[in-house]
Amino acid sequence: MNYLVTDNTAGALRLEEIPEIAYADFYDLLDGWLADPRYHVAHYFALPSGDRMRFYCLVLDDAEGRVLVTSHAMDYYDDTALPSLTARHPQLHPFEREIAEHYGIRFDGQPWPKPLRFSFDRYDRRSSIDNYPFYTMSGGSLHEVNVGPIHAGIIEPGAFRFICNGEQVLHLEIALGYQHRGVEAAFAATENRLRQMCLAEAVAGDSAVAHATAFAEAIEKLTGRERPAQLDRERAVALELERMAMQIADTGALSMDTGYQLGQVACEALRTMTINTTQAWCGNRFGKGLIRPHGTDHPLTAERSAMIRKNVAEIARRYDEVRRDIESSPSLLARFEQCGVVPHEEMRRIGGVGQAARASALARDIRASHPWGSYGKCLHHTPVVEETGDVMARLTVRSREVAQSAHYIDRLLEIYEQKYGKLENPCGEPDYTTSLTPSSLSFGLVEGWRGETCHVVVTDAEGRLAACRIKDPSLHNWLALALAVRGEGISDFPICNKSFNLSYCGHDL
Amino acid sequence: MIFPKIRVLRSHGRQAIPDLDAVELTEKFRGRPELTFTEDTSEAERAETVCPTGAFTADPLTLDLGRCLFCGECARVAPRNVRFTNDYRIGSPTREGLVLHAGDTRVAFDPEQVRPVIRRCFSRALQLREVSAGGDASVEMELNATGNVNFDLGRFGIGFTASPRHADGVVVSGPISANMAEALEICYEAVAEPKILVMCGSEACSGGLFAESRAIDRRFLDTHTPDLWLPGAPTHPMTYIDGLLTLLGRKKRE
């Protein structure tokens, strides 16, 4: 067998269990899989161990809910170039670029051999983010527009270089790395598991719950202790609340960029209401501190549960009024429809995930394809899918997901109240001390509001956390934004950008 | 087409908080901690070892808000020594002011520590340029929220502006990543004198979780002195509003 089959609920894998195959076989295996739309790469990273470099790859099979794990290896100082898979499957580009940048591994025939995030421990220290090798075109009628790293609004930094013919964008290249603060290195540098949890929450502040859940899941698989089902329900409520808050915020942002003030202010108020609900539950508007391994510090009391249900119902009702208003305003539809189209096939080739992929008729949703926790048990999730792949489709996915999440929260809390309503803390206290299985690999795979969020944790022979490799859905989707604006007027860039709302810090780590 | 709009308007109602001074946050909100000395220091010592950022020390009993993530773990481990209140008034004009000791009942805000030029030039209007330098986007979202329909900071003539040339100062969020250090310096230099500098969020105040990371570069602070330090992970919009109004002398901290 060239690979190991597991799923999103199974326990940790022993490192020696994971097949280690020759790169030629690895190449053929992935080449075969990725030709089929049901497979995509969730994570692919290199990890040095002694004088060897081992490359782990996680591939998701959406049709059967399987997670396929395989690896290949080479000597640390071996400088043979590996044939690049990106040339045939563009979805691998961020992974190969990261490996090349970090460890100096060369990929032969890589069509886009550029640094990914200028990490502090990169192989080539002479490279600098100030000299990012932007693609250029020359021609009398072309001009370049550079934006960033500091943008006009209060958002994170990133450098965008447009090549335009008049008003029309021919090409956009996005250079990231400005937010790099060494998150992955910080995980391995500490044994304080609470600190690691806090780091997971700080990967991307707007997806704090998604990242914290992914990390907590990975850790829980490594301790081998059972997790109570009620904890899964709490986490699902938190995740869906986060999804509601952000989908509403982005509806507001799209409204702002089209000068639709009523929608903007209404969504601002509704987002405030949503995150204040989270705050009344756990004391933080972003849900930081809510997700902890094996237990919780903020139990869902009957009182809190009733408060959440009441607020969520009101938010969903009022948000639906905004949605109706958008759909009955021709001036808004004219801006959103057929703008920033990413066709289905393009989205599939670049490995798009999450709500952006679903707007291009690519039904990727971990809640449905690889259910964990409460998903697949008390919730049977059907992904929201739109066909057109334009800004309107991404907005529609958002608005339909708000209604769906509100329904899920109500359903989960109803079950919760019936089953555990009287108990003080049915989930128990968090556990930061249980030792981890040594020499193992485990992953947490969670559908955050942006999409598939994956944390892979590898332990060493003593059971210490040797590495935590994080993948934010933005890693896949930044390229989708660059493709979406091709052929559009440059003035439509803001609404294209907001319709994706990708994370800089989640990408840069 | 007008009816859906009327419906949205009717549900929206009036959202602006009429009196921001009267705002009380939910009981669950973790704001200013209160420290109590006990003869038995065993719990406090345990809290010191679990603190994810080294903000808490047992001997002497202190909590450095500039490093604190407000995770609340110290209050669970040492409930007799630490208690988090929902007081969001935790901005300080000095970095030392963020270090709380046993018995402190507020974060001090000494008007003497504020440069006179700030109140002379900016007390009636202040426009700031925000620079995110390695932040996790939560502080940035909270800063955006200060201008929204609920908090409506614009009512005080305070807001954000796109160009540093139009700004009266810079707000920094994030631990200052090495890759952003130069851009931050350029942006700050582009603001005309007199100008103010605000560090927003515990990551900006101390580096937070990334204080020891080799990917950050905080030399910016060797040459520039911030006028206001605002802790929080992320900083609550009310902390920001209260901090700025107190800095400008439009509010006193009793």
Chai-1 contact restraints between the chains, C-beta under 6 A:
chainA,res_idxA,chainB,res_idxB,connection_type,confidence,min_distance_angstrom,max_distance_angstrom,comment,restraint_id
A,F118,B,N179,contact,1.0,0.0,6.0,A-B,restraint_1
A,F120,B,R214,contact,1.0,0.0,6.0,A-B,restraint_2
A,F120,B,A215,contact,1.0,0.0,6.0,A-B,restraint_3
A,I129,B,N179,contact,1.0,0.0,6.0,A-B,restraint_4
A,P149,B,A183,contact,1.0,0.0,6.0,A-B,restraint_5
A,I150,B,A183,contact,1.0,0.0,6.0,A-B,restraint_6
A,I150,B,C187,contact,1.0,0.0,6.0,A-B,restraint_7
A,A152,B,A162,contact,1.0,0.0,6.0,A-B,restraint_8
A,I154,B,E130,contact,1.0,0.0,6.0,A-B,restraint_9
A,I154,B,E140,contact,1.0,0.0,6.0,A-B,restraint_10
A,I154,B,L143,contact,1.0,0.0,6.0,A-B,restraint_11
A,I154,B,N144,contact,1.0,0.0,6.0,A-B,restraint_12
A,I154,B,F160,contact,1.0,0.0,6.0,A-B,restraint_13
A,E156,B,S132,contact,1.0,0.0,6.0,A-B,restraint_14
A,E156,B,A137,contact,1.0,0.0,6.0,A-B,restraint_15
A,P157,B,S132,contact,1.0,0.0,6.0,A-B,restraint_16
A,P157,B,M180,contact,1.0,0.0,6.0,A-B,restraint_17
A,G177,B,N179,contact,1.0,0.0,6.0,A-B,restraint_18
A,Y178,B,N179,contact,1.0,0.0,6.0,A-B,restraint_19
A,Y178,B,M180,contact,1.0,0.0,6.0,A-B,restraint_20
A,Q179,B,G134,contact,1.0,0.0,6.0,A-B,restraint_21
A,H180,B,S177,contact,1.0,0.0,6.0,A-B,restraint_22
A,H180,B,N179,contact,1.0,0.0,6.0,A-B,restraint_23
A,H180,B,A215,contact,1.0,0.0,6.0,A-B,restraint_24
A,R181,B,G134,contact,1.0,0.0,6.0,A-B,restraint_25
A,R181,B,P175,contact,1.0,0.0,6.0,A-B,restraint_26
A,R181,B,S177,contact,1.0,0.0,6.0,A-B,restraint_27
A,R181,B,F210,contact,1.0,0.0,6.0,A-B,restraint_28
A,R181,B,S213,contact,1.0,0.0,6.0,A-B,restraint_29
A,R181,B,A215,contact,1.0,0.0,6.0,A-B,restraint_30
A,R181,B,I216,contact,1.0,0.0,6.0,A-B,restraint_31
A,G182,B,S213,contact,1.0,0.0,6.0,A-B,restraint_32
A,G182,B,A215,contact,1.0,0.0,6.0,A-B,restraint_33
A,A186,B,S213,contact,1.0,0.0,6.0,A-B,restraint_34
A,L194,B,V50,contact,1.0,0.0,6.0,A-B,restraint_35
A,L194,B,P52,contact,1.0,0.0,6.0,A-B,restraint_36
A,L194,B,E73,contact,1.0,0.0,6.0,A-B,restraint_37
A,R195,B,P52,contact,1.0,0.0,6.0,A-B,restraint_38
A,C198,B,P52,contact,1.0,0.0,6.0,A-B,restraint_39
A,C198,B,L69,contact,1.0,0.0,6.0,A-B,restraint_40
A,C198,B,C71,contact,1.0,0.0,6.0,A-B,restraint_41
A,L199,B,L209,contact,1.0,0.0,6.0,A-B,restraint_42
A,A202,B,D136,contact,1.0,0.0,6.0,A-B,restraint_43
A,A202,B,L209,contact,1.0,0.0,6.0,A-B,restraint_44
A,G205,B,D136,contact,1.0,0.0,6.0,A-B,restraint_45
A,G205,B,A137,contact,1.0,0.0,6.0,A-B,restraint_46
A,G205,B,S138,contact,1.0,0.0,6.0,A-B,restraint_47
A,D206,B,A137,contact,1.0,0.0,6.0,A-B,restraint_48
A,L262,B,K5,contact,1.0,0.0,6.0,A-B,restraint_49
A,L262,B,V8,contact,1.0,0.0,6.0,A-B,restraint_50
A,V265,B,V149,contact,1.0,0.0,6.0,A-B,restraint_51
A,A266,B,V8,contact,1.0,0.0,6.0,A-B,restraint_52
A,A266,B,H12,contact,1.0,0.0,6.0,A-B,restraint_53
A,E268,B,N148,contact,1.0,0.0,6.0,A-B,restraint_54
A,E268,B,V149,contact,1.0,0.0,6.0,A-B,restraint_55
A,A269,B,Q15,contact,1.0,0.0,6.0,A-B,restraint_56
A,A269,B,V149,contact,1.0,0.0,6.0,A-B,restraint_57
A,T272,B,N150,contact,1.0,0.0,6.0,A-B,restraint_58
A,Q279,B,T26,contact,1.0,0.0,6.0,A-B,restraint_59
A,A280,B,T26,contact,1.0,0.0,6.0,A-B,restraint_60
A,A280,B,K28,contact,1.0,0.0,6.0,A-B,restraint_61
A,G283,B,K28,contact,1.0,0.0,6.0,A-B,restraint_62
A,G283,B,F29,contact,1.0,0.0,6.0,A-B,restraint_63
A,G283,B,R30,contact,1.0,0.0,6.0,A-B,restraint_64
A,F286,B,S138,contact,1.0,0.0,6.0,A-B,restraint_65
A,G289,B,C71,contact,1.0,0.0,6.0,A-B,restraint_66
A,R318,B,S11,contact,1.0,0.0,6.0,A-B,restraint_67
A,E321,B,R7,contact,1.0,0.0,6.0,A-B,restraint_68
A,E321,B,V8,contact,1.0,0.0,6.0,A-B,restraint_69
A,E321,B,S11,contact,1.0,0.0,6.0,A-B,restraint_70
A,V322,B,V8,contact,1.0,0.0,6.0,A-B,restraint_71
A,R324,B,P4,contact,1.0,0.0,6.0,A-B,restraint_72
A,D325,B,P4,contact,1.0,0.0,6.0,A-B,restraint_73
A,D325,B,K5,contact,1.0,0.0,6.0,A-B,restraint_74
A,D325,B,V8,contact,1.0,0.0,6.0,A-B,restraint_75
A,S328,B,M1,contact,1.0,0.0,6.0,A-B,restraint_76
A,S328,B,P4,contact,1.0,0.0,6.0,A-B,restraint_77
A,C505,B,D136,contact,1.0,0.0,6.0,A-B,restraint_78
A,C505,B,A137,contact,1.0,0.0,6.0,A-B,restraint_79
